[in-house]
C-alpha cells in the first residue's frame, strides 16, 4: 500500500474549510478541530472533534462527509 501525502494540521484545516465553504449548509463554519488518531503518519491518522460555530444537524451531517473525503486523501504530519 502506498503512503498518503502528508499535510500539517493547518493545511488540513484550510482544505476542509475550503470545501465546507462551498456547501450551503456548512459555509458558516470558521474552524475545524483537527485531532491526531495515530502516531504513524503513513495512513489515515486524524479526525475532527469540533466545528466552530456548531452547524445545524443537517450541516453537521454534510460536514462529516466533506471532512471524511479530506481524511481519505491526506495524512497528518507526525
C-alpha positions as CSV (number, residue, x, y, z in Angstrom):
1,X,0.0,0.0,0.0
2,X,1.3,3.4,-0.9
3,X,1.8,6.1,1.8
4,X,-0.6,9.0,1.8
5,X,0.7,12.5,1.1
6,X,1.4,14.5,4.3
7,X,-0.1,17.8,5.4
8,X,0.1,19.9,8.6
9,X,-2.9,20.4,10.8
10,X,-3.2,24.0,9.5
11,X,-3.1,22.7,5.9
12,X,-5.7,20.1,6.6
13,X,-8.0,22.6,8.3
14,X,-7.6,25.0,5.4
15,X,-8.6,22.3,2.9
16,X,-11.6,21.3,5.0
17,X,-12.7,24.9,5.3
18,X,-12.3,25.5,1.5
19,X,-14.7,22.6,0.8
20,X,-17.0,23.4,3.7
21,X,-17.4,27.0,2.5
22,X,-18.5,25.7,-0.9
23,X,-21.5,23.9,0.6
24,X,-24.6,25.9,1.5
25,X,-25.3,24.0,4.8
26,X,-21.6,24.3,6.1
27,X,-20.4,27.7,4.7
28,X,-20.6,29.4,8.1
29,X,-18.1,27.1,9.8
30,X,-14.9,29.0,10.5
31,X,-12.8,26.5,12.3
32,X,-12.3,22.7,12.3
33,X,-10.7,21.0,15.3
34,X,-8.1,18.5,13.8
35,X,-7.2,15.6,16.1
36,X,-4.5,13.0,15.6
37,X,-5.7,9.5,16.0
38,X,-2.5,7.5,15.4
39,X,1.2,8.5,15.8
40,X,2.0,6.9,12.4
41,X,1.8,9.4,9.5
42,X,1.6,6.9,6.7
43,X,-2.1,6.4,6.6
44,X,-5.4,7.9,7.8
45,X,-4.3,9.2,11.2
46,X,-6.6,12.1,12.0
47,X,-10.2,13.2,12.5
48,X,-12.0,16.2,13.7
49,X,-13.6,16.8,17.1
50,X,-15.4,20.1,16.9
51,X,-16.8,22.6,14.3
52,X,-16.9,26.3,15.2
53,X,-19.5,27.6,15.2
54,X,-21.6,24.4,15.6
55,X,-23.7,23.9,12.5
56,X,-27.3,22.7,12.2
57,X,-27.9,18.9,12.3
58,X,-28.0,18.8,8.5
59,X,-24.8,20.9,8.3
60,X,-23.1,18.6,10.8
61,X,-24.0,15.6,8.6
62,X,-22.8,17.3,5.5
63,X,-19.6,18.4,7.2
64,X,-18.8,14.9,8.4
65,X,-19.0,13.6,4.8
66,X,-16.9,16.5,3.5
67,X,-14.2,16.1,6.1
68,X,-14.2,12.3,5.6
69,X,-13.3,13.0,1.9
70,X,-10.3,15.1,3.0
71,X,-9.3,12.5,5.6
72,X,-9.1,9.8,2.9
73,X,-6.6,11.9,0.8
74,X,-4.0,13.2,3.3
75,X,-2.3,12.1,6.5
76,X,-1.3,14.4,9.3
77,X,2.4,15.1,9.6
78,X,3.8,13.1,12.6
